[in-house]
Amino acid sequence: MYEIQLHPADIRKQVRYYFLSRRVFHWLVAGGAVLALVLAAGAVLAPLGLQSLLLSGRLRSLSQQNDLQHEVLNQRETVLDRLEREVASARALQRQISLILGAPQDSVGLGGYPEPAELEVTVPEAQLALRRGLKLASDTKALLTLADELAGFARSHEDLTLAVPSICPLPVGTFVLTSPFGNRTSPFTNTVDFHSGIDLASREGTPVLATGDGRIVFAGRFPLSRNVRWWRYGNVVVIDHGDRYLTIYAHLQEIDVRRGATVRRGERVGTVGNTGWSTSPHLHYEVRVRAEQGHEPVPADPRIYILNYQWTGHEELLVRGRSAPAPAFDPLPSRVTRR
């Protein structure tokens, strides 16, 4: 048995006595020890708990910032995609203009993927985006340099620039390409032959436009007795664009020009028709190119020279246009070659 006495500070009050059995006393001691341990652990763990709460809040903030940065990165990548497409399109146009003007072609392409210098970027997606951005800047600078050189060439060859057959012979949006340049199966003989131009299906009466400045060297229909193959063209207009180019507009319904007249790019020379060997209203359009003055003009794919319309497989056309061998074709009749 244990006795516990409580003596009040006021001596006038009675002393209180508590009697505990040995078992209860041991439980009190054990409880006190446990309470002391809990208090000691609390004193140690409380700062850690507070730190954990602060870290948890910081982690949430960083997670939100990371999500925001990924969203910004995705937006930047979308912009990079668009700019890369625009630079590639401008590059293709530069190559096309260089080709049709006969300007010197650069022998090297644009830049590669430069490594980011003096920048620490650890996220792989951000590294790739950074390299793409640096390459885009490099490509743009190179393209501007090429454009300046091409502009200088055009200024020094103004007559050639005006004469190049560089627009579509029909208003954009009024035609469908039905037969491209090159070998095809003839709809009349069902055999493979060489198609020296392109066929653009359109409504009868659609205006046909001169594609470059030049002089009309033929307007009418070739007599059957003089040239069977050219008689098949029906009503045809032939424009001489100087020393380098000649264009042919066939199967016309109406002819609005006369031989010997001069025309400017975009002027009307006739309308779409269905004359000659033709299964439906369309324009047969040819571009012929002279390698040197006095040489026979050789057919070339007209799509290479049209700048105001984007054809399917545009880049492939340009590649073929640089190295295509001279095809077998019908030479110009004497009535056209005489000036």
Residue frames relative to the residue before (quaternion, step in Angstrom):
aa qw qx qy qz dx dy dz
M 1.0000 0.0000 0.0000 0.0000 0.00 0.00 0.00
Y 0.1410 -0.7776 0.6092 0.0652 3.53 -1.01 0.89
E 0.2214 -0.7649 0.5945 0.1120 3.56 -1.16 0.78
I 0.1001 -0.7726 0.6260 0.0357 3.52 -0.98 0.96
Q 0.1202 -0.7991 0.5883 0.0301 3.59 -0.76 1.09
L 0.1394 -0.7634 0.6273 0.0658 3.53 -1.06 0.92
H 0.1255 -0.8011 0.5844 0.0311 3.56 -0.54 1.21
P 0.3456 -0.7442 0.5300 0.2139 3.59 -0.59 1.11
A 0.5968 -0.5654 0.4262 0.3774 3.56 -1.23 0.46
D 0.6726 0.4371 -0.2864 0.5239 3.55 1.13 -0.65
I 0.3676 -0.7690 0.4808 0.2058 3.59 -0.48 1.20
R 0.5929 0.5840 -0.3744 0.4091 3.50 1.22 -0.28
K 0.6294 0.5112 -0.3417 0.4752 3.52 1.23 -0.32
Q 0.5632 -0.6299 0.4313 0.3161 3.50 -1.22 0.58
V 0.4885 -0.6239 0.5327 0.2973 3.50 -1.26 0.63
R 0.2626 -0.7654 0.5680 0.1506 3.58 -0.99 0.87
Y 0.1803 -0.7884 0.5850 0.0604 3.49 -0.97 0.94
Y 0.0532 -0.7746 0.6299 0.0197 3.53 -1.02 0.91
F 0.1620 -0.7895 0.5883 0.0659 3.53 -0.91 0.96
L 0.0852 -0.8041 0.5883 -0.0099 3.53 -0.75 1.14
S 0.4329 -0.6629 0.5355 0.2938 3.46 -1.10 0.73
R 0.6705 -0.4988 0.3517 0.4219 3.56 -1.21 0.34
R 0.6541 0.5277 -0.3189 0.4381 3.59 0.98 -0.81
V 0.6631 0.4935 -0.3030 0.4743 3.57 0.93 -0.94
F 0.6288 0.5463 -0.3348 0.4406 3.56 1.00 -0.83
H 0.6541 0.5079 -0.3129 0.4651 3.57 0.97 -0.87
W 0.6348 0.5226 -0.3271 0.4658 3.61 1.02 -0.76
L 0.6426 0.5149 -0.3237 0.4661 3.59 1.01 -0.80
V 0.6484 0.5096 -0.3203 0.4661 3.57 0.95 -0.82
A 0.6658 0.4982 -0.3027 0.4657 3.55 0.93 -0.91
G 0.6480 0.5193 -0.3151 0.4594 3.59 0.97 -0.86
G 0.6496 0.5161 -0.3170 0.4596 3.53 1.01 -0.82
A 0.6423 0.5221 -0.3244 0.4579 3.55 1.02 -0.81
V 0.6473 0.5144 -0.3154 0.4657 3.57 0.99 -0.88
L 0.6524 0.5157 -0.3176 0.4556 3.57 0.96 -0.90
A 0.6426 0.5214 -0.3235 0.4588 3.55 1.03 -0.82
L 0.6479 0.5108 -0.3191 0.4664 3.57 1.00 -0.79
V 0.6421 0.5236 -0.3251 0.4559 3.59 1.00 -0.85
L 0.6631 0.5002 -0.3054 0.4657 3.54 0.96 -0.90
A 0.6477 0.5135 -0.3190 0.4638 3.57 1.00 -0.80
A 0.6561 0.5018 -0.3095 0.4710 3.59 0.99 -0.87
G 0.6330 0.5361 -0.3247 0.4544 3.55 1.03 -0.80
A 0.6477 0.5230 -0.3205 0.4519 3.54 1.00 -0.84
V 0.6798 0.4758 -0.2851 0.4798 3.56 1.10 -0.72
L 0.7573 0.4314 -0.2155 0.4404 3.60 0.86 -1.02
A 0.5246 0.6604 -0.4145 0.3419 3.60 1.12 -0.49
P 0.6747 0.4693 -0.3248 0.4680 3.67 0.82 -0.80
L 0.6340 0.5269 -0.3353 0.4560 3.57 1.08 -0.75
G 0.6401 0.5249 -0.3243 0.4578 3.58 1.02 -0.78
L 0.6461 0.5099 -0.3126 0.4743 3.56 1.02 -0.85
Q 0.6436 0.5175 -0.3134 0.4688 3.56 1.01 -0.85
S 0.6351 0.5345 -0.3229 0.4547 3.57 1.03 -0.81
L 0.6401 0.5163 -0.3247 0.4673 3.58 1.03 -0.81
L 0.6548 0.5092 -0.3101 0.4645 3.57 0.98 -0.86
L 0.6587 0.5061 -0.3045 0.4662 3.58 0.99 -0.87
S 0.6266 0.5407 -0.3328 0.4520 3.57 1.03 -0.80
G 0.6560 0.4995 -0.3057 0.4762 3.58 0.99 -0.83
R 0.6460 0.5180 -0.3105 0.4668 3.56 1.03 -0.84
L 0.6376 0.5325 -0.3196 0.4558 3.57 1.05 -0.83
R 0.6410 0.5120 -0.3261 0.4697 3.58 0.98 -0.79
S 0.6448 0.5208 -0.3145 0.4627 3.57 0.99 -0.85
L 0.6690 0.4921 -0.2983 0.4705 3.58 0.95 -0.91
S 0.6265 0.5383 -0.3340 0.4541 3.57 1.05 -0.77
Q 0.6525 0.5007 -0.3119 0.4756 3.58 1.00 -0.81
Q 0.6457 0.5091 -0.3181 0.4719 3.58 1.00 -0.81
N 0.6376 0.5287 -0.3264 0.4553 3.58 1.03 -0.81
D 0.6458 0.5088 -0.3195 0.4711 3.58 0.98 -0.86
L 0.6539 0.5126 -0.3125 0.4605 3.57 0.98 -0.85
Q 0.6638 0.5025 -0.3066 0.4615 3.58 0.96 -0.85
H 0.6275 0.5142 -0.3398 0.4758 3.60 1.06 -0.71
E 0.6336 0.5201 -0.3324 0.4664 3.59 1.01 -0.76
V 0.6475 0.5020 -0.3122 0.4810 3.57 0.98 -0.87
L 0.6393 0.5260 -0.3247 0.4574 3.60 0.99 -0.85
N 0.6450 0.5138 -0.3232 0.4643 3.59 0.96 -0.83
Q 0.6404 0.5144 -0.3252 0.4686 3.58 1.02 -0.78
R 0.6544 0.5090 -0.3118 0.4643 3.58 0.98 -0.87
E 0.6397 0.5208 -0.3290 0.4597 3.59 1.03 -0.76
T 0.6178 0.5353 -0.3386 0.4660 3.58 1.09 -0.72
V 0.6490 0.5008 -0.3077 0.4830 3.56 1.01 -0.85
L 0.6322 0.5295 -0.3292 0.4600 3.59 1.01 -0.83
D 0.6228 0.5393 -0.3397 0.4538 3.60 0.97 -0.84
R 0.6798 0.4908 -0.2919 0.4602 3.58 0.87 -0.98
L 0.6804 0.4911 -0.2976 0.4554 3.59 0.87 -0.93
E 0.6278 0.5292 -0.3391 0.4592 3.60 1.03 -0.75
R 0.6410 0.5104 -0.3243 0.4727 3.59 1.02 -0.78
E 0.6638 0.5046 -0.3089 0.4575 3.58 0.96 -0.84
V 0.6478 0.4990 -0.3225 0.4768 3.60 0.99 -0.80
A 0.6440 0.5144 -0.3259 0.4631 3.60 0.97 -0.82
S 0.6464 0.5098 -0.3170 0.4710 3.58 1.02 -0.81
A 0.6570 0.4965 -0.3093 0.4756 3.60 0.98 -0.85
R 0.6262 0.5362 -0.3303 0.4596 3.57 1.06 -0.77
A 0.6506 0.5081 -0.3118 0.4705 3.59 0.97 -0.86
L 0.6478 0.5115 -0.3182 0.4662 3.58 1.00 -0.82
Q 0.6301 0.5300 -0.3339 0.4590 3.59 1.01 -0.80
R 0.6547 0.5045 -0.3070 0.4718 3.58 0.97 -0.88
Q 0.6536 0.5248 -0.3147 0.4454 3.56 0.98 -0.89
I 0.6699 0.4869 -0.3068 0.4690 3.59 0.88 -0.90
S 0.6279 0.5321 -0.3338 0.4596 3.57 1.01 -0.81
L 0.6619 0.5200 -0.3025 0.4471 3.56 0.97 -0.88
I 0.7355 0.4314 -0.2603 0.4530 3.60 0.75 -0.98
L 0.6695 0.4646 -0.3101 0.4896 3.60 1.16 -0.45
G 0.4050 -0.7037 0.4825 0.3287 3.56 1.22 -0.40
A 0.3348 0.7466 -0.5030 0.2783 3.57 1.21 0.54
P 0.6245 -0.5361 0.3892 0.4136 3.61 -1.15 0.46
Q 0.2988 -0.7469 0.5716 0.1615 3.56 -0.97 0.93
D 0.4496 -0.6670 0.5166 0.2935 3.57 -0.97 0.85
S 0.4246 -0.7386 0.4741 0.2226 3.57 -0.99 0.83
V 0.7346 0.3476 -0.2223 0.5386 3.58 1.19 -0.27
G 0.4926 -0.6547 0.4913 0.2956 3.51 -1.25 0.50
L 0.6734 -0.4397 0.3702 0.4649 3.52 -1.27 -0.30
G 0.7506 -0.4614 0.2586 0.3961 3.55 -1.33 0.18
G 0.5086 -0.6170 0.5018 0.3298 3.52 -1.37 0.18
Y 0.6720 -0.4442 0.3700 0.4629 3.56 -1.15 -0.65
P 0.1967 -0.8077 0.5414 0.1259 3.64 -0.13 1.19
E 0.4792 -0.6536 0.5045 0.2977 3.54 -1.15 0.64
P 0.4867 -0.6600 0.4768 0.3165 3.61 -0.95 0.82
A 0.2166 -0.7959 0.5565 0.1002 3.59 -0.76 1.05
E 0.8641 0.0848 -0.0981 0.4864 3.52 -1.13 0.89
L 0.6133 0.4874 -0.3785 0.4929 3.57 1.06 0.72
E 0.2366 -0.7738 0.5750 0.1213 3.54 -0.86 1.01
V 0.1224 0.7686 -0.6114 0.1429 3.53 -0.41 1.27
T 0.1809 -0.8317 0.5208 0.0653 3.56 -0.49 1.20
V 0.6159 0.5453 -0.3588 0.4411 3.61 1.15 -0.49
P 0.4772 -0.7053 0.4327 0.2962 3.65 -0.59 1.08
E 0.6534 0.5178 -0.3249 0.4465 3.61 0.94 -0.86
A 0.6625 0.4959 -0.3033 0.4725 3.56 1.03 -0.82
Q 0.6099 0.5478 -0.3508 0.4526 3.59 1.06 -0.72
L 0.6670 0.4950 -0.3012 0.4684 3.57 0.91 -0.94
A 0.6507 0.5124 -0.3198 0.4602 3.59 0.94 -0.87
L 0.6415 0.5236 -0.3218 0.4592 3.58 1.02 -0.81
R 0.6603 0.4966 -0.3110 0.4698 3.59 0.93 -0.87
R 0.6337 0.5243 -0.3287 0.4642 3.58 1.03 -0.79
G 0.6523 0.5184 -0.3146 0.4547 3.56 0.99 -0.84
L 0.6578 0.5001 -0.3078 0.4717 3.58 0.98 -0.84
K 0.6454 0.5054 -0.3227 0.4732 3.59 1.01 -0.80
L 0.6328 0.5351 -0.3327 0.4501 3.57 0.99 -0.80
A 0.6464 0.5084 -0.3177 0.4720 3.57 0.99 -0.82
S 0.6561 0.5090 -0.3041 0.4668 3.58 1.00 -0.87
D 0.6610 0.5078 -0.3047 0.4608 3.59 0.95 -0.90
T 0.6456 0.5304 -0.3239 0.4438 3.57 0.99 -0.84
K 0.6478 0.5101 -0.3169 0.4688 3.58 0.96 -0.85
A 0.6594 0.5016 -0.3096 0.4666 3.59 0.95 -0.88
L 0.6597 0.5127 -0.3080 0.4551 3.57 0.99 -0.86
L 0.6242 0.5288 -0.3367 0.4663 3.59 1.04 -0.72
T 0.6337 0.5245 -0.3254 0.4663 3.57 1.03 -0.78
L 0.6640 0.4935 -0.2992 0.4753 3.58 0.94 -0.90
A 0.6411 0.5263 -0.3246 0.4545 3.58 1.02 -0.81
D 0.6316 0.5230 -0.3330 0.4655 3.60 1.01 -0.76
E 0.6529 0.5074 -0.3135 0.4669 3.58 0.98 -0.86
L 0.6640 0.5003 -0.3029 0.4660 3.57 0.98 -0.85
A 0.6304 0.5215 -0.3347 0.4675 3.60 1.02 -0.76
G 0.6375 0.5214 -0.3266 0.4638 3.59 1.00 -0.76
F 0.6407 0.5134 -0.3194 0.4732 3.58 1.01 -0.82
A 0.6607 0.5089 -0.3125 0.4547 3.59 0.93 -0.88
R 0.6485 0.5172 -0.3265 0.4530 3.60 0.98 -0.79
S 0.7105 0.4439 -0.2606 0.4799 3.58 1.02 -0.74
H 0.7357 0.2858 -0.1996 0.5808 3.61 1.29 -0.12
E 0.0172 0.8630 -0.5043 0.0241 3.57 0.85 1.00
D 0.6437 0.5267 -0.3354 0.4424 3.61 0.91 -0.83
L 0.6520 0.5056 -0.3106 0.4719 3.57 0.97 -0.84
T 0.6352 0.5441 -0.3279 0.4393 3.59 0.97 -0.84
L 0.6829 0.4771 -0.2860 0.4735 3.59 0.98 -0.82
A 0.7045 0.4915 -0.2643 0.4384 3.57 1.06 -0.76
V 0.5258 0.6519 -0.4230 0.3459 3.61 1.11 -0.52
P 0.3748 -0.7252 0.5266 0.2373 3.65 -0.81 0.93
S 0.1085 0.8869 -0.4316 0.1241 3.54 0.52 1.26
I 0.6897 0.4221 -0.3115 0.4991 3.62 1.18 0.13
C 0.6142 -0.5386 0.4180 0.3975 3.54 -1.28 0.26
P 0.4626 -0.7050 0.4540 0.2880 3.63 -0.88 0.81
L 0.7208 0.2955 -0.2209 0.5868 3.59 1.29 -0.18
P 0.5943 -0.5607 0.4114 0.4039 3.61 -1.07 0.57
V 0.5257 -0.6429 0.4568 0.3189 3.57 -0.93 0.95
G 0.7619 0.3343 -0.2741 0.4823 3.55 -0.91 0.98
T 0.6820 0.4898 -0.2897 0.4595 3.60 1.27 -0.12
F 0.7575 0.3627 -0.1804 0.5120 3.61 1.20 -0.02
V 0.1959 -0.7196 0.6491 0.1501 3.50 -1.45 0.22
L 0.4141 -0.6922 0.5311 0.2594 3.58 -0.92 0.93
T 0.0945 -0.8314 0.5472 0.0209 3.60 -0.57 1.14
S 0.7950 0.0650 -0.0423 0.6016 3.59 1.16 -0.44
P 0.2627 -0.7965 0.5233 0.1510 3.62 -0.49 1.14
F 0.6659 -0.4698 0.4096 0.4100 3.51 -1.42 -0.05
G 0.6708 0.5053 -0.3658 0.4011 3.58 -1.04 0.75
N 0.7462 -0.3767 0.2870 0.4678 3.54 -1.31 -0.21
R 0.0793 0.7788 -0.6150 0.0946 3.56 -1.06 0.86
T 0.4982 -0.5957 0.5181 0.3586 3.55 -1.32 0.09
S 0.4117 -0.7347 0.4845 0.2365 3.56 -0.58 1.14
P 0.4230 -0.7090 0.4958 0.2695 3.63 -0.87 0.86
F 0.6792 0.4849 -0.2897 0.4686 3.61 1.24 -0.28
T 0.7896 0.2841 -0.1489 0.5230 3.61 0.91 -0.87
N 0.3157 -0.7754 0.4818 0.2587 3.59 1.29 -0.33
T 0.5713 0.5306 -0.4039 0.4785 3.56 1.16 0.69
V 0.5727 -0.5898 0.4384 0.3633 3.56 -1.24 0.43
D 0.1059 0.7765 -0.6166 0.0745 3.58 -0.87 0.95
F 0.5457 -0.6129 0.4585 0.3411 3.54 -1.30 0.22
H 0.2076 -0.7638 0.6031 0.0989 3.56 -0.83 1.08
S 0.2550 -0.8448 0.4585 0.1055 3.54 -0.27 1.31
G 0.7640 0.2483 -0.1826 0.5669 3.59 1.23 0.20
I 0.4812 -0.6056 0.5054 0.3825 3.54 -1.15 -0.66
D 0.2940 -0.7313 0.5874 0.1837 3.56 -1.17 0.64
L 0.0986 -0.7885 0.6071 0.0089 3.55 -0.80 1.10
A 0.2556 -0.7786 0.5561 0.1383 3.58 -0.39 1.23
S 0.1444 0.7762 -0.5978 0.1390 3.56 -0.95 0.95
R 0.6425 -0.5140 0.3901 0.4133 3.56 -1.27 0.20
E 0.5550 -0.5743 0.4747 0.3698 3.55 -1.15 0.60
G 0.7666 0.3434 -0.2646 0.4737 3.54 -0.98 0.85
T 0.4621 0.6575 -0.4664 0.3696 3.62 1.24 -0.08
P 0.4737 -0.6974 0.4435 0.3043 3.63 -0.75 0.93
V 0.2490 -0.7338 0.6187 0.1293 3.53 -1.11 0.85
L 0.2007 -0.8290 0.5198 0.0487 3.57 -0.69 1.14
A 0.4911 -0.6075 0.5312 0.3281 3.55 -1.16 0.66
T 0.3412 -0.7885 0.4820 0.1720 3.58 -0.74 1.02
G 0.7885 0.0393 -0.0497 0.6118 3.58 1.31 -0.06
D 0.6366 -0.5081 0.3971 0.4229 3.56 -1.24 0.27
G 0.2719 0.7735 -0.5433 0.1804 3.58 -1.00 0.76
R 0.4628 -0.6485 0.5305 0.2895 3.51 -1.38 -0.24
I 0.4550 -0.6795 0.5052 0.2757 3.57 -0.96 0.90
V 0.1063 -0.8084 0.5772 0.0445 3.59 -0.67 1.09
F 0.7829 0.0182 -0.0712 0.6178 3.58 1.29 -0.08
A 0.0866 0.7651 -0.6339 0.0721 3.54 -1.09 0.83
G 0.6042 0.5266 -0.3974 0.4468 3.59 -0.41 1.20
R 0.5248 -0.5926 0.4781 0.3806 3.54 -1.10 -0.74
F 0.4474 -0.6898 0.4992 0.2735 3.55 -0.90 0.95
P 0.4931 -0.6477 0.4854 0.3189 3.60 -0.98 0.79
L 0.5599 -0.6163 0.4415 0.3343 3.55 -1.02 0.81
S 0.6695 0.5181 -0.3016 0.4386 3.56 1.00 -0.81
R 0.6813 0.4976 -0.2872 0.4535 3.61 1.17 -0.50
N 0.7984 -0.1098 0.1220 0.5793 3.57 0.94 -0.84
V 0.3209 -0.7910 0.4895 0.1783 3.56 -0.23 1.31
R 0.6928 0.4941 -0.3006 0.4308 3.58 0.80 -0.98
W 0.6950 0.4373 -0.2900 0.4915 3.57 0.96 -0.74
W 0.5465 0.5835 -0.3988 0.4493 3.62 1.17 -0.38
R 0.6232 0.5646 -0.3371 0.4233 3.57 1.10 -0.70
Y 0.5749 0.5992 -0.3777 0.4097 3.62 1.20 -0.38
G 0.3823 -0.7198 0.5002 0.2925 3.60 1.20 -0.29
N 0.7739 -0.2300 0.2149 0.5496 3.57 -1.02 -0.77
V 0.0273 0.8290 -0.5498 0.0989 3.56 -0.58 1.17
V 0.1598 -0.7407 0.6454 0.0964 3.53 -1.24 0.69
V 0.0905 -0.7750 0.6243 0.0373 3.57 -0.98 0.91
I 0.1121 -0.7964 0.5938 0.0234 3.56 -0.82 1.07
D 0.2397 -0.7397 0.6151 0.1306 3.54 -0.95 0.97
H 0.1767 -0.8186 0.5435 0.0575 3.57 -0.65 1.17
G 0.7621 -0.3277 0.1961 0.5229 3.57 1.03 0.70
D 0.8143 -0.3041 0.2034 0.4507 3.53 -1.22 -0.51
R 0.7675 0.4258 -0.1987 0.4361 3.60 1.09 -0.56
Y 0.8404 0.2108 -0.0641 0.4952 3.59 0.78 -0.98
L 0.0305 -0.7458 0.6650 0.0236 3.51 -1.35 0.55
T 0.1114 -0.8044 0.5815 0.0486 3.60 -0.92 0.88
I 0.2044 -0.7716 0.5978 0.0734 3.55 -1.18 0.75
Y 0.0887 -0.7765 0.6238 0.0025 3.58 -0.96 1.01
A 0.0021 0.8589 -0.5078 0.0668 3.60 -0.25 1.26
H 0.7814 0.3244 -0.2970 0.4427 3.53 -1.47 0.40
L 0.2740 0.7968 -0.5001 0.2000 3.60 1.13 0.58
Q 0.4407 -0.6516 0.5460 0.2883 3.52 -1.26 0.53
E 0.7899 0.0571 -0.0053 0.6105 3.55 0.88 -0.99
I 0.2184 -0.7363 0.6239 0.1449 3.55 -1.24 0.58
D 0.1845 -0.8326 0.5197 0.0514 3.57 -0.63 1.16
V 0.7030 0.4109 -0.2616 0.5182 3.62 1.23 0.13
R 0.3186 -0.7281 0.5743 0.1965 3.52 -1.33 0.32
R 0.6142 -0.5384 0.4226 0.3927 3.53 -1.24 0.48
G 0.7630 0.3387 -0.2803 0.4739 3.54 -1.00 0.92
A 0.5776 0.5868 -0.3851 0.4168 3.60 1.20 -0.36
T 0.3393 -0.7049 0.5775 0.2332 3.56 -1.22 0.50
V 0.1226 -0.7845 0.6058 0.0512 3.57 -1.09 0.73
R 0.3351 -0.7124 0.5822 0.2031 3.50 -1.32 0.47
R 0.6503 -0.5061 0.3862 0.4144 3.54 -1.19 0.47
G 0.7964 0.2846 -0.2342 0.4795 3.56 -0.89 1.02
E 0.5482 0.6049 -0.4113 0.4054 3.62 1.22 -0.17
R 0.5059 -0.6583 0.4741 0.2932 3.54 -1.11 0.74
V 0.1406 -0.7954 0.5861 0.0634 3.56 -0.96 0.96
G 0.7899 -0.1346 0.0997 0.5899 3.60 1.25 -0.28
T 0.4240 -0.6747 0.5288 0.2921 3.55 -1.30 -0.41
V 0.6134 -0.5519 0.4210 0.3767 3.54 -1.25 0.53
G 0.0180 0.8107 -0.5839 0.0389 3.55 -0.98 0.89
N 0.4290 -0.6746 0.5410 0.2611 3.52 -1.33 -0.36
T 0.3449 0.7648 -0.4746 0.2664 3.59 1.13 0.70
G 0.7506 0.3545 -0.2837 0.4800 3.55 -1.24 0.48
W 0.7288 -0.3412 0.3025 0.5108 3.54 -1.18 -0.58
S 0.3281 0.7302 -0.5192 0.2994 3.54 -0.04 1.32
T 0.3216 -0.7726 0.5213 0.1670 3.56 -0.89 0.94
S 0.7833 -0.0044 0.0125 0.6215 3.59 1.27 -0.33
P 0.6631 -0.5107 0.3403 0.4285 3.62 -1.15 0.39
H 0.2841 0.7369 -0.5756 0.2119 3.56 -0.81 1.03
L 0.3699 -0.6840 0.5719 0.2611 3.53 -1.34 0.19
H 0.1957 -0.7201 0.6525 0.1319 3.53 -0.97 0.93
Y 0.0302 -0.8237 0.5639 -0.0513 3.57 -0.57 1.22
E 0.0569 -0.8028 0.5935 -0.0023 3.55 -0.89 1.02
V 0.1327 -0.7149 0.6751 0.1248 3.51 -1.34 0.51
R 0.0516 -0.7850 0.6172 0.0153 3.56 -0.82 1.01
V 0.2005 -0.8061 0.5553 0.0401 3.55 -0.93 1.02
R 0.2820 -0.7396 0.5883 0.1654 3.56 -0.97 0.91
A 0.4070 -0.7019 0.5261 0.2550 3.58 -0.80 0.96
E 0.7801 -0.0254 0.0368 0.6240 3.56 1.06 -0.82
Q 0.6433 -0.5261 0.3823 0.4040 3.54 -1.21 0.47
G 0.7778 0.2996 -0.2505 0.4924 3.55 -0.90 1.00
H 0.5929 0.5666 -0.3731 0.4339 3.61 1.24 -0.28
E 0.5932 -0.5503 0.4504 0.3776 3.54 -1.29 0.41
P 0.4292 -0.6945 0.5034 0.2828 3.64 -0.78 0.92
V 0.2453 -0.7817 0.5642 0.1022 3.58 -0.88 0.99
P 0.4967 -0.6636 0.4576 0.3217 3.63 -0.87 0.85
A 0.0543 -0.7592 0.6483 0.0179 3.55 -1.14 0.80
D 0.6160 -0.5471 0.4027 0.3987 3.56 -1.18 0.49
P 0.3962 -0.7522 0.4670 0.2432 3.64 -0.47 1.13
R 0.5806 0.6121 -0.3814 0.3778 3.60 1.09 -0.58
I 0.5720 0.5970 -0.3797 0.4150 3.58 1.17 -0.54
Y 0.7448 0.4449 -0.2145 0.4487 3.57 1.02 -0.83
I 0.6058 0.5695 -0.3605 0.4227 3.61 1.19 -0.31
L 0.1943 -0.8285 0.5211 0.0660 3.57 -0.53 1.23
N 0.7208 0.4593 -0.2638 0.4470 3.62 1.09 -0.48
Y 0.7179 0.3157 -0.2576 0.5645 3.57 1.21 0.51
Q 0.2878 -0.7656 0.5562 0.1469 3.56 -0.91 0.97
W 0.2134 -0.7977 0.5560 0.0943 3.56 -0.57 1.20
T 0.5748 -0.5552 0.4671 0.3783 3.56 -1.26 0.41
G 0.8130 0.1743 -0.1557 0.5332 3.59 -0.90 0.93
H 0.1318 0.8546 -0.4933 0.0950 3.55 1.17 0.69
E 0.6837 0.4925 -0.2976 0.4489 3.59 0.82 -0.99
E 0.6388 0.5268 -0.3254 0.4567 3.58 1.01 -0.77
L 0.6103 0.5504 -0.3467 0.4520 3.59 1.07 -0.71
L 0.6614 0.5092 -0.3086 0.4561 3.56 0.97 -0.88
V 0.6372 0.5224 -0.3306 0.4602 3.57 0.99 -0.82
R 0.6719 0.4843 -0.2972 0.4752 3.59 0.91 -0.89
G 0.6440 0.5587 -0.3210 0.4124 3.56 1.04 -0.80
R 0.6525 0.5278 -0.3205 0.4393 3.60 1.14 -0.56
S 0.8246 0.2436 -0.0818 0.5040 3.56 1.05 -0.73
A 0.4056 0.7392 -0.4692 0.2627 3.60 1.23 0.11
P 0.4211 -0.6926 0.5165 0.2759 3.61 -0.90 0.84
A 0.6008 -0.5571 0.4246 0.3853 3.56 -1.22 0.45
P 0.3285 -0.7682 0.5115 0.2007 3.63 -0.71 1.02
A 0.5379 -0.5495 0.5056 0.3912 3.52 -1.36 0.14
F 0.1156 0.8112 -0.5569 0.1354 3.62 -0.70 1.00
D 0.5535 -0.5778 0.4748 0.3666 3.54 -1.35 0.21
P 0.3859 -0.7244 0.5153 0.2463 3.61 -0.68 1.02
L 0.6246 -0.5402 0.4060 0.3913 3.54 -1.27 0.37
P 0.4889 -0.6413 0.4934 0.3261 3.62 -0.99 0.74
S 0.6518 -0.5413 0.3675 0.3835 3.54 -1.20 0.53
R 0.6132 0.5640 -0.3535 0.4253 3.61 1.08 -0.64
V 0.6704 0.4621 -0.2959 0.4994 3.58 1.21 -0.43
T 0.6876 0.5005 -0.2936 0.4365 3.58 0.93 -0.86
R 0.6053 0.5304 -0.3753 0.4598 3.62 1.15 -0.42
R 0.2243 -0.7921 0.5572 0.1089 3.57 -0.80 1.04
